[in-house]
Amino acid sequence: MIEFTLWDILRNLLLATRWTILLSLVSFIGGGAVGLGLLLLRISKNKACRAFAIYYIELFQGTPLLMQLFIAFFGLGLFGIDVPAWLAAGMALILWTAAFLAEIWRGCVESVARGQWEASASLGMGRLQQMRYVILPQALRVAIPPTVGFSVQIIKGTALTSIIGFVELSKAGTVVTNATFQPFTVYGLVALIYFALCWPLSKSSQILERKLNVAHRNH
């Protein structure tokens, strides 16, 4: 029988952690890009654009991420399209992340005083110019804490991708447990690694929010 040391277990889990981090980054960056587009559609004066953004956000916020992963991986297979697990995981998480970030950012944009829109319009700025030079810079300061906070949800959300065969941290925990028969040790380490990834982000979000509140009171 092969003996597995604590270092052997930890080393395998850390190797899988790289994929958790990479998938989280891809989801956050890709979801942020799609989410920004959704935000612009959501606050557009065009009714069709607003309707599309609203239905998209409600669909992805109102259905489980697990179901979205199943559709991305198995659903396309019904049409003869073979999708690798990593690609299906990335697509599903990007689309899911975009819906939540777009809604977070919409709230931040709407927190900007209406007078800012009116003042920029009086200077002859178009809608996109108003967003770029006046509204988004102000909304960005408000958006940073909840955006950083949501990144924690993205990291934890990657654990669900194990259901379609993507080997990230939680899936690696299952594989290592089957090999070592040490579930408490393995999953204890998995929990500690997730905590090490998420706690700094959660703490940063709280610190940024406090600083923002102090700056707002001083202003």
Secondary structure, DSSP 8 states (H G I E B T S, - for coil): -----HHHHHHHHHHHHHHHHHHHHHHHHHHHHHHHHHHHHHT-S-HHHHHHHHHHHHHHHSS-HHHHHHIIIIIGGGGT----HHHHHHHHHHHHHHHHHHHHHHHHHHTS-HHHHHHHHHTT--HHHHIIIIIHHHHHHHHHHHHHHHHHHHHHHGGGGGGGT--SHHHHHHHHHHHH--HHHHHHHHHHHHHHHHHHHHHHHHHHHHHHHHHHHH-
